[in-house]
Amino acid sequence: MTSKLGVFVRAHRERITPASVGLSASERRRTPGLRREELAVLCGVSSTWITWLEQGRPVSASAKTLARLATALRLSEAERSYLFGLADKVDPIAHVKNLADAKAKEVSRLVGVIEAPAYVLDRQWNAVAWNGQAAQLFAAWLGNEAPDGSRNLLQFMFLQRSAKKFIVDWPERARRLVAEFRAECGKGIDDPPITDLIAMLQQSSEFLQFWNAQEVVAREGGVRAFMHPTGGRLVYEQITLQLQGRPDLKLTILPQVAD
């Protein structure tokens, strides 16, 4: 039986004109668009692979192969995202999206009007947007005490000594953070940005211990307590939201609560 992925690929293959990819359009064709063997050449796969994919037969479709398929089919950003979703794969170029696009600028404006500490993390848990309240709370991560060029939450947690004094119940919070990160990595765990980050974090014996434990938990909210160097003990309720249209970004808000 034909799969949704196969139906989607065939529909988009048939809408591509041969001339648009440098092929002759003068010869007679029984079907519109590209032939399967032509798409196969453009993607660097066999025509049998394309045939089986469209027929819904079990084939191995790596993220790199899907990326070549998306390029060959001239998919839009939304269409490409849909393709990877149908295949249940992580888009290998998702990590290169940054604050240069219009949607990310909207995210920055959103964070700026939130009255509680708020920040946005990308797929590698780099902070890509935060407000002044977050910079004041997390001075060593997001504020003026942060190392140049480093806004990664895991690097702060495991490679900055001040984190252990700042975060109340650091061992448990650190263990859970690693388990949450593993869960969010999913099928992208072997992508270079993730593997590079993991290699760097292994400077910490605690991170290595937690990572090798293979724990996986969902990212949840709850009470978070900090020992601020000037504000003393501060307690917040953590709320994490996935941003619509940006699966690579998540927003965390920390309304303060009574201790």
TIMAR-841187 format. One record per atom (N, C-alpha, C): residue in one letter; z, y, x. Coordinates in steps of 0.1 Angstrom, whole numbers, plus 2048, in hexadecimal, padded with zeros to 3 digits. Example, Ala and Ser with C-alpha at 12.3 -4.5 7.8 and 13.67 -1.06 7.14 Angstrom:
# residues 2
A84E7C7884
A84E7D387B
A84E7DF884
S8477EA880
S8477F5889
S84F800881
# end
This chain:
# residues 259
M8007F4808
M800800800
M80080C809
T7F8816805
T7F782280D
T80482A80D
S80982F818
S815837819
S812846816
K81D84D814
K81C85B812
K81686281F
L81B85D82B
L816862837
L80785F839
G802853835
G7F4850836
G7EC85882D
V7F085A820
V7E9863817
V7E887181C
F7F3876822
F7F3884827
F7E9885833
V7E987B83C
V7E087C848
V7D287B843
R7CF87283A
R7C1870836
R7BC87D82F
A7C4883826
A7C088F81F
A7BD89A829
H7C589C833
H7C28A683D
H7B78A3847
R7B5896849
R7A9892851
R79C89684A
E79C89483D
E790896835
E78D8A5833
R7978AD835
R7948BB833
R78F8C2840
I7908BB84C
I78C8C1858
I77D8C085A
T7768CB85B
T7688CB85D
T7648C786B
P75A8BE86D
P7578BA87B
P7548C6884
A74D8D087F
A7498DB887
A7558E388C
S7618E2885
S76D8EA889
S7738E4896
V7708D7899
V7758D08A5
V76A8CD8AF
G75F8D48AD
G7548D38B7
G74B8C78B5
L74B8C08A9
L7428B58A7
L7368B989E
S72C8B189F
S71F8B4898
S7228B2889
A71D8BB881
A71E8BA873
A7118B786C
S7078B5874
S6F98B386E
S6F78A5869
E6FE89B86F
E6FB88D86B
E70288B85D
R6FC881856
R70187E849
R70E87684A
R71887A841
R725874841
R72886F833
R72E863832
R73185D825
R73E86481F
T747869828
T75386F823
T75487D82A
P75B886823
P75D894829
P766893835
G76589E83D
G76F89F848
G76C896854
L77689485B
L77588B867
L77587C864
R76E87586C
R76F86686B
R77C862872
R78185686F
R78D852875
R78C851884
E78084C889
E77F84A897
E77E85889E
E779862897
E77986F89D
E78787589F
L78F873894
L79D878895
L7A48708A0
A7A18638A1
A7A885B8AB
A7A58608B9
V7998648BC
V79586A8C9
V79D8778CB
L79E87F8C1
L7A588C8C3
L7B488A8C5
C7B987F8C0
C7C887C8C1
C7CB8738CD
G7C186D8D3
G7C38648DE
G7C98578DA
V7C58528CE
V7CA8458C9
V7BE83D8C5
S7C08318C0
S7B48298BC
S7B182C8AD
S7A48298AA
S7A182B89C
S7A8821893
T7AC815898
T7B480C891
T7C181188D
W7C7819897
W7D481F894
W7D3829888
I7C9831888
I7C783B87E
I7C5833870
T7BD829871
T7BA821865
T7C781B85F
W7CF815868
W7DB80E863
W7E581985E
L7E6824865
L7EF82F860
L7EB833852
E7DE836850
E7DA83A843
E7DC830838
Q7DB82383C
Q7DD818833
Q7EB815830
G7F481B837
G802819835
G80880D83C
R800807845
R8047FB84D
R80E800858
P8177F785C
P8217FB866
P81A7FE874
V81C80A878
V81780E885
V82281688C
S822816899
S82B81E8A1
S82682C8A3
A82D83689E
A82884489F
A83384C8A6
S83084F8B3
S83A8568BB
S8398658B7
A84386D8BB
A84387B8B9
A8378828C0
K83487D8CC
K8298838D3
K81B8808CD
T81A8748C7
T80D8718C0
T80C8798B4
L81787B8AC
L8178838A0
L8138918A3
A8188968AF
A8158A48B3
A8068A58B5
R80089B8BC
R7F289C8BE
R7EA89B8B1
L7EF8938A8
L7E989289B
L7EA89F893
A7F58A6894
A7F78B388D
A7ED8BD893
T7EB8BD8A0
T7E28C68A6
T7D48C38A2
A7D08B68A2
A7C28B389F
A7BF8B6890
L7C98B5887
L7C78B7879
L7C88C6876
R7CB8CE880
R7CD8DD87E
R7D78E0873
L7E38D9874
L7ED8DB86B
L7F48E886C
S7F88EE861
S8008FA862
S80F8F6866
E817900868
E8258FD86C
E82C8F5861
A82A8F9854
A8308F2849
A82A8E4848
E81D8E284A
E8178D5849
E81C8CC855
R81D8D2860
R8228CA86C
R8308C5869
S8388CE864
S8468CA861
S8468BF857
Y83E8C084D
Y83D8B5843
Y8388A8849
L82F8A8852
L82A89C858
L835895860
F83D89D868
F84889786F
F853892866
G85589985B
G85E894851
G85A88784B
L84D885847
L849879842
L84A86D84C
A848870858
A849866863
A857864868
D86186C863
D86F86B867
D87086D876
K86987787B
K86A87988A
K86E88888C
V87388B898
V87689889C
V86B89F8A3
D8678AA89E
D85B8B18A5
D85F8B68B3
P8588B18BD
P85B8B58CB
P85B8C38CE
I8548CB8C6
I8538DA8CA
I85D8E28C2
A8658DB8BA
A86F8E38B1
A8788EB8BA
H87C8E68C6
H8858ED8CE
H8808FA8D4
V8738FD8D4
V86E9098DA
V86E9158D0
K8719128C4
K87291D8BA
K87D9268BF
N87B9338BE
N88693C8C3
N8869488B9
L88E9528BD
L89095E8B5
L8849678B4
A8799638B9
A86D96C8B9
A86696C8AB
D8689628A3
D861961897
D86896888C
A86196B881
A867973876
A87396D870
K87295F86D
K87D959867
K88A95A86F
A88995987C
A895959885
A89A967885
K892972884
K89797F883
K89F981876
E89A97A86B
E8A297B85F
E8B0974861
V8B0969868
V8BD96386B
V8C696C873
S8C197387C
S8C997D884
S8CF98887B
R8C698C872
R8CB997868
R8D699185F
L8D498485B
L8DE97E852
L8EB97D85A
V8EB978866
V8F897686E
V8FF98486F
G8F798E871
G8FC99C874
G9049A1868
V90199E85C
V9089A3850
V91499B84C
I91598F852
I92198784E
I92D98C855
E93898E84D
E944995852
E94D98B85A
A94C97E858
A954975860
A94C97186D
P95296C877
P94B967883
P94095D87E
A93495F883
A92995687F
A91F95588B
Y91994988C
Y90F947896
Y90593D892
V8FA93C898
V8EF933895
V8EC92B8A1
L8EB91D8A0
L8E89148AB
L8DA90E8A9
D8D390C8B4
D8C69058B3
D8C98F68B5
R8BE8EE8B7
R8BF8E08B7
R8C78DB8C3
Q8C78E38CE
Q8CE8DF8DA
Q8DC8E58DA
W8E08EC8CF
W8ED8F38CD
W8EE8FF8D7
N8E39058D9
N8E39128DF
N8E591D8D4
A8EE9268D7
A8F09318CD
A8E493B8CE
V8DD93C8C3
V8D19458C3
V8D39528BB
A8DE9538B4
A8E295F8AD
A8F195E8AA
W8F896A8AB
W90696A8A8
W9099798A5
N91497B89E
N91898989B
N92498D8A4
G92899A8A2
G93299F8AB
G93F9988AA
Q94399489E
Q94F98D89C
Q9509808A3
A9449798A4
A94496C8AB
A94596F8BA
A93F97A8BF
A93F97D8CD
A94E9818D1
Q9559878C8
Q96398A8CB
Q96C97E8CB
L9699758C2
L9719688C1
L96E95F8CD
F96195D8CF
F95C9548DA
F95895C8E6
A9619648EC
A95D96D8F7
A957966903
A95C95A906
A957952911
A94B94A90E
W94694A902
W93A9438FE
W92F94D8F9
L9339568F1
L92995F8EB
L92C96E8EE
G9379718F4
G93B97E8F7
G938982906
N93E98D90A
N93C993917
N94198B922
E94998091F
E94F97892A
E94696B92C
A93B96A924
A93395E925
A92A95E932
P928953938
P91F952944
P911957940
D90A95D949
D8FD962947
D8F3956943
G8EC957938
G8E294E935
G8E794192E
S8F494092C
S8F9934926
S900937919
R8FA93290E
R900934901
R9019278F9
N90191C901
N90190E8FB
N91090A8F8
L9129068EB
L91F9028E7
L9258F78EF
L91D8ED8F2
L9228E18F9
L9268E5907
Q91D8ED90E
Q9218F291B
Q92E8F991B
F930902911
F93C909910
F9488FF90F
M9468F6906
M9518EC903
M9558E490F
F94B8E0917
F94E8D6922
F94E8DC930
L9478E7932
L9458EC93F
L94C8F9942
Q9538FE938
Q95B90A93A
Q96A907939
R971909943
R97F905943
R98790C938
S983918935
S98B92092B
S98A91991D
A98091191A
A97F90B90D
A98B902909
K9918FB913
K99C8F2910
K9A88FA90C
K9AA906911
K9B590E90C
K9B29158FF
F9A69198FE
F9A29208F2
F9A19188E5
I99C90C8E6
I99A9048DA
I9A78FB8D8
V9AD8FD8CD
V9B98F58CA
V9B58E78C7
D9BC8DD8CC
D9B98CF8CB
D9AC8CC8D1
W9AA8D18DE
W99D8D08E4
W9988C18E5
P9A08B78E9
P99A8AA8EB
P9948A48DE
E99A8A68D3
E9958A18C6
E9898A98C2
R9898B68C3
R97E8BF8C0
R9728BB8C9
A9748B98D6
A9698B68DF
A9638A98DC
R96C89F8D9
R9678918D6
R95E8928C9
R9628998BF
R95B89A8B3
R94E8A18B5
L94E8AC8BD
L9428B48BF
L9378AB8C5
V93B8A38CF
V93189A8D5
V92B8908CB
A93488B8C2
A92F8828B8
A9268898AE
E9298958AA
E92089D8A1
E9138A08A8
F9138A38B5
F9078A68BC
F8FE89A8BD
R90488E8C0
R8FC8828C0
R8F587F8B2
A8FD8818A8
A8F787F89A
A8EC889897
E8EC89589C
E8E289F899
E8D689C8A2
C8D88978AE
C8CC8948B7
C8C388A8B0
G8C88808AA
G8C08768A3
G8B58718AC
K8A88718A7
K89D86B8AE
K8998748BA
G89E8808BA
G89A8898C5
G8A38888D1
I8AB87E8D2
I8B587C8DC
I8AF87B8EA
D8A28768EB
D89B8748F7
D89287F8FB
D89288A8F3
D8898968F6
D88F89D902
P8868A290A
P88A8A9917
P8958B3915
P8948BC90B
P89F8C690A
P8AD8C0908
I8AD8B5901
I8BA8AE8FE
I8BF8A790A
T8B589F911
T8B989791C
T8BE8A1928
D8B78AC929
D8BB8B6934
D8C98BB931
L8CC8BE925
L8D98C3921
L8E48B8924
I8E18AC91F
I8EB8A1921
I8EE89F930
A8E389F938
A8E589D947
A8EE8A894C
M8EC8B4948
M8F58BF94D
M9038BD948
L9058B993C
L9138B8937
L91A8AC93D
Q9138A3943
Q91A89894A
Q92289C956
Q9218A895A
Q92A8AD964
Q9398AC960
S93A8AC952
S9488AA94D
S94B89C94A
S955897950
S95988994D
S95D88693F
E963891938
E96688F92A
E95A88E922
F950896924
F94389591D
F93D88791F
L93D88292B
L93787592E
L93E86A926
Q94B86B926
Q95386191F
Q950861910
F95086D90A
F94D86E8FC
F93F86A8F8
W93586E901
W92786B8FF
W92585B8FF
N92B855909
N92984690A
N93083F8FF
A9398458F8
A94083E8ED
A93783C8E1
Q92B8438E1
Q9218408D7
Q9268438C8
E93084C8C7
E9348508BA
E92B8598B3
V9298588A6
V92086089E
V928864891
V92987188F
V930876883
V92888287E
A929885871
A92289086B
A92989D86E
R9218A886F
R9288B5872
R92E8BA865
E93B8BC866
E9438C085A
E94A8CD85D
G94E8D3852
G9568DF853
G9658DC855
G96D8E5853
G97C8E3854
G9838EE85C
V9908EC85D
V9988F6864
V9958F5873
R99390187A
R992902888
R99B90D88D
A9A3909897
A9AD91289D
A9AA9158AB
F9AD9218AF
F9AA9268BD
F9B692E8C2
M9B892D8CF
M9C29368D6
M9BB9418DD
H9B994C8D6
H9B29578DB
H9BA95E8E6
P9B49628F1
P9BC9688FC
P9C39758F8
T9BE97C8EE
T9C59898EA
T9CA9888DC
G9C39808D3
G9C697F8C5
G9D09748C2
G9D496C8CC
G9DD9618C9
G9D69568C1
R9DE94E8BA
R9D99438B2
R9D19488A6
L9C59448A5
L9BC948899
L9B793C893
V9B793C885
V9B393087E
V9A7934874
Y99D92B874
Y99192E86C
Y98E921864
E986923859
E980918852
E971918856
Q96C90D85C
Q95E90D861
Q955908855
I94A910854
I94090C84A
I93390C851
T92C901851
T91F8FF857
T9148FD84D
L90990584E
L8FE904844
L8F190284C
Q8E88FA846
Q8DB8F884B
Q8D2903844
L8CA90984C
L8C2914848
L8B590F842
Q8B1913836
Q8A590F82F
Q899913837
G89090A83A
G88490E841
G88590D850
R89190B855
R89490B863
R89D8FF866
P8978F3866
P8A08E7868
P8A58E6877
D8A08EF880
D8A58EF88D
D8B18F888F
L8B5900885
L8BF909886
L8CA90787B
K8D790987F
K8E2908876
K8EC913878
L8F191886D
L8FA92486C
L90891F86B
T911924873
T91F921872
T92792E86F
I92F92E865
I93793A861
I946936862
L94E93F867
L95D93C869
L965946862
P967945854
P97194E84E
P97F94B852
Q987956855
Q99495485A
Q99D95084E
V9A7947851
V9B1942847
V9BF94384D
A9C8943844
A9D6944849
A9DA937850
D9E293985B
D9E692D863
D9F192585B
# end
